[in-house]
Amino acid sequence: MADESVPRRRRARADGPHQRDRERAPVKTPTVDVHAHVLLPQIEDAVAGAPGHAEHRELDARRNGPASLQAGGKMIGERFERLTRIEARLADMDAAGVDVQIVSPSPSHYHYWAAPDLARTVYRMANEATAAHCAQAPDRLRGLGLVPLQHPDLAVEALDHALSLGLKGVEISSHAPGRELSDPELEPLWARAAETGAVVFLHPFGCTLDERLDRFYLSNIVGQPAENAVALSHLIFSGVLDRHPGLKIVAAHGGGYLPTYLGRADHGWRVRPESRTCAEPPSTYLRRIWFDSLVYEPGALRALIEAAGASQVVLGSDHPFDMGVDDPLDRLRAALPPGDELDAVRGGNAVALFDLKEH
């Protein structure tokens, strides 16, 4: 990718002794949206008809139900331009007051059912297409790639491929079939991500409660926050964050149900020997995880900040899906008064987390 810097106002050059002590103009921290998606139809073309694809589609239909499948298809059709065209994306960013987006592939592209050769094709296509999309506006877009969680032996390879293209890390779901994030076979992925400083964006897709959530769009409304809570709990209780203290995990959707109900986890850690598997009470690990601000209500965002700390919250919109918001900055301002905390969540935390260098 091109220049890894974010835009900032040019400073006057000091050309003589009379300007030696001139104070430089303050530079505004960019507003950074860490949760935005790109749709890559070429991936769906590549997997169509492959062994396991039909079964995957059938499972997706059972989990979501016919009403949600129909509404979801209509929604994607209406937002296709915003999911694929750079001009539409930049116009949306301008309207929302967002300077920089961290763009990740639509979670529908995970395809964790795919066999190794197809999985390699999927991650390479996703990484390369996301990098190409972001390269169309290199001063405003950064990207994340994909790794095939179902094949841990390919995960480090996929992460390294993403980083080689200038992407800032990878996006993962809350689990792969038969494999939780606590699986020991994923240790090389966590180690490599910590070593390289790559960001791992935890964004669930699909909920294992299956048909219990197949009406009223509960598969997303309830399923996504539940999956976030389960996945983060696996990372915490299994000691992944103890073993890899430099790991950068960003949890979508404010971490789901976990951050504001960790008292129960702390209690279980204290009283149940089979839960005493991490070094500290579970609530302390909120200070080692980052959470996006997509919790919709000002009170909920204030509660998240109180639980995790303002340093661990970053702006997120889920652009341009209908469960996202078009006004993430306005919602942040409704939750926080002007000041250091608002500026940190608005962009300062993300600039440091994603190593977005200013110039």
Order of alpha helices (4+ residues) and beta strands (2+ residues): beta-beta-alpha-alpha-alpha-alpha-beta-alpha-beta-beta-alpha-beta-beta-beta-alpha-beta-alpha-alpha-alpha-beta-alpha-beta-alpha-beta-alpha-alpha-alpha-beta
